[in-house]
């Protein structure tokens, strides 16, 4: 491997601990970081699932026949 690839791999491995250390220095505790990351992950999942379920509901209502009350 080249030195650039090794440096990039090392930086990628060190990024999460460096981010946690940096945020802890600024007064955000590890439990708060976990809470924030979990909240962001949950919001992203909800946003990404809304279109899928919206399409599912639309397709479901297309399959239901339109029946009037007075039809026999």
C-alpha positions in Angstrom: 0.0 0.0 0.0 1.1 3.5 -0.6 1.7 6.0 2.2 -1.3 8.0 1.2 -3.6 5.0 1.6 -2.1 4.1 4.9 -2.5 7.6 6.2 -6.1 7.7 5.1 -6.8 4.4 6.7 -5.2 5.6 9.9 -7.2 8.8 9.9 -10.4 6.9 9.4 -9.6 4.6 12.3 -8.8 7.6 14.6 -11.7 9.9 13.6 -14.4 8.6 16.0 -12.1 8.7 19.2 -10.8 12.1 18.1 -14.4 13.4 17.7 -15.5 12.1 21.1 -12.4 13.6 22.7 -12.9 16.9 21.0 -16.5 17.1 22.0 -15.7 16.1 25.6 -13.2 18.9 25.8 -15.9 21.4 24.8 -18.2 20.1 27.6 -20.3 17.5 25.9 -20.2 14.3 27.8 -20.1 10.9 26.0 -23.7 10.1 27.1 -24.8 13.3 25.4 -22.9 12.4 22.3 -24.7 9.0 22.2 -28.0 10.7 22.7 -27.4 13.2 19.9 -26.2 10.5 17.4 -29.2 8.2 18.3 -31.6 11.1 17.8 -30.1 12.0 14.4 -30.1 8.3 13.3 -33.8 7.9 14.3 -34.8 11.1 12.5 -33.0 10.0 9.4 -34.7 6.6 9.5 -38.1 8.2 9.8 -37.5 10.6 7.0 -36.3 7.8 4.7 -39.2 5.5 5.6 -42.0 8.1 5.0 -42.0 7.9 1.2 -42.0 4.0 1.3 -45.0 3.9 3.6 -46.8 6.7 1.7 -46.5 4.7 -1.5 -47.7 1.6 0.3 -50.8 3.4 1.6 -51.5 4.9 -1.9 -51.3 1.5 -3.5 -53.5 -0.1 -0.8 -56.3 2.5 -1.5 -56.0 1.9 -5.2 -56.8 -1.8 -4.7 -59.9 -1.1 -2.7 -63.0 -1.1 -5.0 -65.2 2.0 -4.9 -68.5 0.7 -3.6 -71.5 3.0 -3.0 -73.9 2.3 -0.1 -77.0 2.0 -2.5 -75.4 -0.5 -4.9 -76.8 -4.0 -4.8 
